[in-house]
Amino acid sequence: MKKIEILTKRLRLKPLGSEYLQTVNDYAMDYENTKYMCRLPNDNIEETVNFLRNADAEWEKEKPEYYEFAILYGNKHIGAVSIYFEEGIGELGWIVNKKYWRNGFAYEAADALVHFFIHNMGTTHFIAYCDTENVASYKIMEKLGMVRTGEWGGRRNKSALQDTCEYQYELIVSR
Ligand SMILES: CC(C)(COP(=O)(O)OP(=O)(O)OC[C@H]1O[C@@H](n2cnc3c(N)ncnc32)[C@H](O)[C@@H]1OP(=O)(O)O)[C@@H](O)C(=O)NCCC(=O)NCCS
């Protein structure tokens, strides 16, 4: 796959891979940074190494099934946005290092990602999930124009002691 780079007003999105090991690990092993995530926090740096190796390999494919992007602010790596495809539907995800929260960075990156995939990859159906307590995450979904299409119990975040509830949001673009 030709390496995609997406520019926004303040940010640059570049393929996420092993070169970002330390800065990804900083947030991936942090409890507060990952408490609403199903697959994080990582227990050790090896898990981060494996995740990034897989992201590297995916970028090498002719037609990747998913795209992980590093969010760069100046020359600082501050987080990641992603889109994972299943049957043509793109599932969105995002994480920002807690030092950079509440600056509009996640929304700015996610908005650019969605527009890039609509205009350059022909994606028309986006989906996203989050814990019902993850206000920052569902606010991003709502700002992207996504609509809540599901809510159910039985979500298990990795570090949670009990099941929580989950929202599903979708965006369908007419062509
Ligand atoms: C979710 C996350 C990526 C948001 O990053 P961010 O860069 O701080 O988000 P933004 O600054 O773009 O904010 C988006 C909206 O959420 C609001 N918001 C951000 N943090 C908030 C918080 N803790 N409580 C309430 N609202 C919040 C912002 O005010 C903004 O809404 P507004 O434009 O109406 O003011 C970040 O909190 C994070 O990394 N969380 C941990 C990882 C995670 O949970 N990812 C999602 C898994 S589903």
The ligand as a MOL file (V3000), in Angstrom:
LIG
                    3D

  0  0  0     0  0            999 V3000
M  V30 BEGIN CTAB
M  V30 COUNTS 48 50 0 0 0
M  V30 BEGIN ATOM
M  V30 1 C -11.3350 9.9560 23.6810 0
M  V30 2 C -10.0780 10.8010 23.4860 0
M  V30 3 C -9.2970 10.2500 22.2910 0
M  V30 4 C -10.4850 12.2510 23.2300 0
M  V30 5 O -9.3010 12.9800 22.9420 0
M  V30 6 P -9.2410 14.5770 22.9960 0
M  V30 7 O -8.1740 14.9930 22.0250 0
M  V30 8 O -9.1420 15.0040 24.3990 0
M  V30 9 O -10.6730 14.9530 22.4010 0
M  V30 10 P -11.1380 16.3690 21.8390 0
M  V30 11 O -10.3200 17.4350 22.5180 0
M  V30 12 O -11.1190 16.3100 20.3480 0
M  V30 13 O -12.6120 16.4870 22.3990 0
M  V30 14 C -13.7380 15.9830 21.7380 0
M  V30 15 C -14.9820 16.4410 22.4800 0
M  V30 16 O -15.0750 15.7610 23.7270 0
M  V30 17 C -15.0620 16.6920 24.7940 0
M  V30 18 N -14.2930 16.0980 25.8790 0
M  V30 19 C -12.9890 15.7380 25.8590 0
M  V30 20 N -12.6520 15.1730 27.0290 0
M  V30 21 C -13.7620 15.1750 27.7940 0
M  V30 22 C -14.0430 14.7210 29.0970 0
M  V30 23 N -13.1300 14.1270 29.8580 0
M  V30 24 N -15.3120 14.8880 29.5680 0
M  V30 25 C -16.2690 15.4580 28.8240 0
M  V30 26 N -16.0670 15.9020 27.5460 0
M  V30 27 C -14.8190 15.7590 27.0530 0
M  V30 28 C -14.4170 17.9300 24.2430 0
M  V30 29 O -14.7920 19.0720 24.9680 0
M  V30 30 C -14.9390 17.9150 22.8190 0
M  V30 31 O -16.2850 18.3490 22.7580 0
M  V30 32 P -16.6650 19.8630 22.3720 0
M  V30 33 O -16.0360 20.1310 21.0420 0
M  V30 34 O -18.1470 19.8310 22.3720 0
M  V30 35 O -16.0660 20.7410 23.4270 0
M  V30 36 C -9.1950 10.7940 24.7720 0
M  V30 37 O -9.9800 11.1580 25.8720 0
M  V30 38 C -8.5430 9.4550 25.0090 0
M  V30 39 O -7.4680 9.1660 24.4790 0
M  V30 40 N -9.1950 8.6230 25.8470 0
M  V30 41 C -8.6370 7.3100 26.1440 0
M  V30 42 C -8.7270 6.3610 24.9860 0
M  V30 43 C -10.1690 6.0650 24.6190 0
M  V30 44 O -11.0040 5.9440 25.4930 0
M  V30 45 N -10.4270 5.9470 23.3100 0
M  V30 46 C -11.7490 5.6560 22.7970 0
M  V30 47 C -12.1050 4.2520 22.9510 0
M  V30 48 S -13.7780 3.9670 22.3670 0
M  V30 END ATOM
M  V30 BEGIN BOND
M  V30 1 1 1 2
M  V30 2 1 2 3
M  V30 3 1 2 4
M  V30 4 1 2 36
M  V30 5 1 4 5
M  V30 6 1 5 6
M  V30 7 2 6 7
M  V30 8 1 6 8
M  V30 9 1 6 9
M  V30 10 1 9 10
M  V30 11 2 10 11
M  V30 12 1 10 12
M  V30 13 1 10 13
M  V30 14 1 13 14
M  V30 15 1 14 15
M  V30 16 1 15 16
M  V30 17 1 15 30
M  V30 18 1 16 17
M  V30 19 1 17 18
M  V30 20 1 17 28
M  V30 21 1 18 19
M  V30 22 1 18 27
M  V30 23 2 19 20
M  V30 24 1 20 21
M  V30 25 1 21 22
M  V30 26 2 21 27
M  V30 27 1 22 23
M  V30 28 2 22 24
M  V30 29 1 24 25
M  V30 30 2 25 26
M  V30 31 1 26 27
M  V30 32 1 28 29
M  V30 33 1 28 30
M  V30 34 1 30 31
M  V30 35 1 31 32
M  V30 36 2 32 33
M  V30 37 1 32 34
M  V30 38 1 32 35
M  V30 39 1 36 37
M  V30 40 1 36 38
M  V30 41 2 38 39
M  V30 42 1 38 40
M  V30 43 1 40 41
M  V30 44 1 41 42
M  V30 45 1 42 43
M  V30 46 2 43 44
M  V30 47 1 43 45
M  V30 48 1 45 46
M  V30 49 1 46 47
M  V30 50 1 47 48
M  V30 END BOND
M  V30 END CTAB
M  END
